[in-house]
Amino acid sequence: MPLFPQKYFSLIFIFLINSYSYAQRSDIKFERISINEGLSQNNVTSIVQDRRGFMWFGTLDGLNKFDGYTFKIYKHLPSDPNSLSANTISTIFADKSDNLWIGTMAAGLNKLNFRTEQFTRYQHEPDNEQSISGNRIRAILEDRSGNLWIGTRDGGLNVLEGVTGTFYNFKNDPGNRYSLSDDHVRALLEDRAGNLWIGTHVGGLNLIIRNHDHKIDPDAVKFFRFQHNPENSKSLSNNHVEAIFEDSQENLWIGTYGGGLDKLVNFKSHKPANSLNSKATFYDDVEVIHFELDPQNVSSLNNNFVEAIFEDHTGTLWVGTAQGGLNRFDPQTETFISYQYEPGNPNSLSYDNIEAIAEDRSGNLWIGTWGGGLNKVDRKGKKFSYFGNDPDDPNSLCYNYVRTIAEDPSRYLWVGTTGGGLDRFDRTSGRVLHVRKDPERPNSLSSDDVRAICFDRQGYLWVGTYGGGLNKSDAPFSRSANSFSNRIRFKHYLHNSDDPGSLSNDFVWSIYEDKHGNIWVGTNEGLNKFDAITKSFKHYQHDPDNSNSISHNIARIMYQDSQDRFWVGTYHGLNRFDPLTETFIRYTNDPANPQSLSNNSVVTIFEDASGIIWIGTMGGGLNRFDPESKTFTHFLEKDGLPNTFVHSILGDSDGNLWLSTNKGLSKFNPLNPAGKRFRNYDVNDGLQSNEFNVGAVYQNSRGEMFFGGINGFNSFFPEQVIDSSYRPAVAITGFKIFNEEMNYGKMPDYIEEIELSYKQNFFSFEFAALDFTNSQKNQYAYMMEGFDPDWIYSGDRRFASYTNLDPGEYIFHVKGSNNDGLWNNEGTSVKLTISPPFWGTWWFRGLAVISTVAFLLLIYQNRVSSLKKGKVAQERFSKRLIEMQEKERKRIASELHDSLGQNLLVMKNSVDQYINTHPEGNKLVELTELSSLASESINEVREISYNLHPHQIDRLGLTKAVKSSINKISKSTSIHFSSDIDEMNSLFSKESDIHIFRIIQEGMNNLVRHANATEAKILVKSKGDLLNIVIKDNGSGFDFKSHTSPDSKDQGFGLTGISERVKILKGEFVVDSSENGTTLNIKIPV
């Protein structure tokens, strides 16, 4: 059984009959995509875009999924029953339920579930009538009821009913005229009325008129035939139907294999004929318009073997043929424009055998070829027309290295190239005439290396060459000129060292006519001004000793602004020429001045509508010069300029500047905010190259711009360069852990959540914005919610990597733009969960917290217990210490009172007795002084004894002892004391009485020593089970903490002693001290 359709064996025959040569059109650029770019094979049989936005291509070596950058290829795996049943794919179809159906050449039908990324096979089973009837699939269609129709090569027509999931088969029955006309089905179409059209290999066209029931009744289905009738010129042109298409005007187009293209006219107004004439078909009365190859007409269909038909979003009908290439139909003239493979043109169709045509959602046209891979056409386009050299086309540019461009009064375009001389383009006829140096003609062009062109106001053509001097046409070019010869006679102006009025140098860079009609010529040896009367040149050259001379001899550009200021750009700065003094004012780069010229190599100058001068430099970017302030503002790559070598500048009617650079073309809007001023275009947008040339620039009176470079030149109208309004879908295309692709059993763009362990701490997402116009210029931004504080704009980088994220829940977001910078801010997202180690789980953390709390609680309790024990021990120690102190005081007091006091008293009494008995003694004065001293010592001993131990408590009781102490202290100081003392006797033990007495005593002593008070008040109040002692003064106050700290000089039995005694009595001690006085508040339980 042959693998490939028989039609491909007839291609030799097609070559033989199709020998007519057709004019090729270069108004469309075909981008070729083949196995070199990752396509699995160059025979592309079918093209589909799925619901998510991915492109799918069927080939003879696998199924291809394309995201604009890379291909993912699905192939048959013998060991995997869920893989594709075969690699030879004939057709593919994406249904409404998010499945992709794949028909193979000989291995049946496959259904790819996008979510599971698995294939289900449907193959013919001879013993199963409900299986598909054949394995050689040729066409697939889903109708509006969800039924899937499958055309086979040898098994007729099948329908997989959406309700029951059952296959029904329809085949030709020679005895039934309402049966399928041929079992070899080639094409299927459901029209807008819901009727089904079936194209067959030899049986013509079949129609099933549907009643729109979801359930199919096989016995009720009737096929109405529409076939070729040799006796009817308006019948179908051929019974081999390869393609069926209904356009937006509801015209039905039929592509036949050998009979060309047919258009059914008003077929919906006809009803099936009831004629039983064996030669008649059911639609014999339907008129058909035929479009066939006419070797005498270049606007006819270029081949009668039609393979594919498609109408794009603009309403343009495209017809693909076998070995005839692509045809574009003009419905107004009913003519065709042909696009074919051109060996010398990489932008032409890759191959002339067209198998499939489709359009994606952004408006790109896709063409699948048999042998040439894929072709993509941007039907939106940037409207950059391209002109270049084609060695096989004499009406193309002679040489691609374009140096200069101009337009003559008759609107013919002139282009000067390096090595190719001059080319004159008649863009109406497409004719190009070449003007070259002819050694046989001394008045021909002096050199083919043309660097500058200028048409003066009289219509004369001036041509500057590199090495051949200056040329001037001997006759002007007028607007009425309607004929042209490439044998132009030129007057040559060359350098002559013996003639000071000759051209200063034969290497000419630039030519400019000023507003006064003067011709200026820039050369390698200075600036020249041509005198039309004397036919001589005046030279302006650099003089190192004259700062008013031109700054450099190489004059690359001349420009006269609206204020008649004449500017000259050189390799050492910008010059302004003063015609009165014939001197130059220089503007050069000053590294110490940021407002000076950014770079000294000035190659282009332009004045905008507001009078601002713009300067392009070689390496210094764009400069804005304000003639009033004489300052320069710089625009560099960091500001959005694609490259700092600015070759040329033009301005449009909207105030934009167009800049040619070494990295494409840039549209600059100086009024836009920073970051949004530049819109950049490159070779992928249709430019001749990313590299342009200095001086290769021109703008005509209609606003059309021309920029030349190293591979030809472009022309465009700025207002027609419109950005796309398509916001592409954004999809996750891959997920890697440690740079290894992960497979989660479904396609990456269907993954909603990813779970990782804490060990999987290096991972990355890959993504794509599904706009295929110029994918390399799509832009991206991403953010890991829960980690990234804001969006990360990654430019054209399509992956995001993360490492060492903490365990937790995150959401990865990504958004993208189309190639024109229009963003889909919704983008897509995927949830990410990183599980912690067991010690980071909630239960472990909870257990750890509980354990820690329990441990800390245990420590706390032990500490509290220890502190309590220490406090008790301290209190016992303090109590014991005070008791011992009191005991020692009592002992000392007794010794002082009973021993020392008594001895002093005996001594005093003895002295007094002697004095009384010897009043006239000679030692009377000394003895009297001795008696007084003894009295004072006795009083001091009594005082010390009193302070050491309050004997008054024993004699008087606590209350009177306190009052006595208050009375005694008040007499020893100027402080006015007042007191209110309640009865305290018998409230406390003898030991406690001493503590209370000492508390009051020490409080008063502190007051006298430190308070600086004039008044003091002592309150002792007994209330129930509580004794309240208040000692209050109006002194200067003090810091209680400093007086009770270990470093205080006032320790001992001062406040610290009071505090210790209060603790022994289980009481409370509060000190309130301020600059207005101090209050000691003591509460002691009774």
Summary of the structure (lengths in Angstrom):
residues: 1086
radius of gyration: 54.5
end to end distance: 121.6
largest distance: 190.8
contacts: 3501
relative contact order: 0.05
helix: 18%
strand: 37%
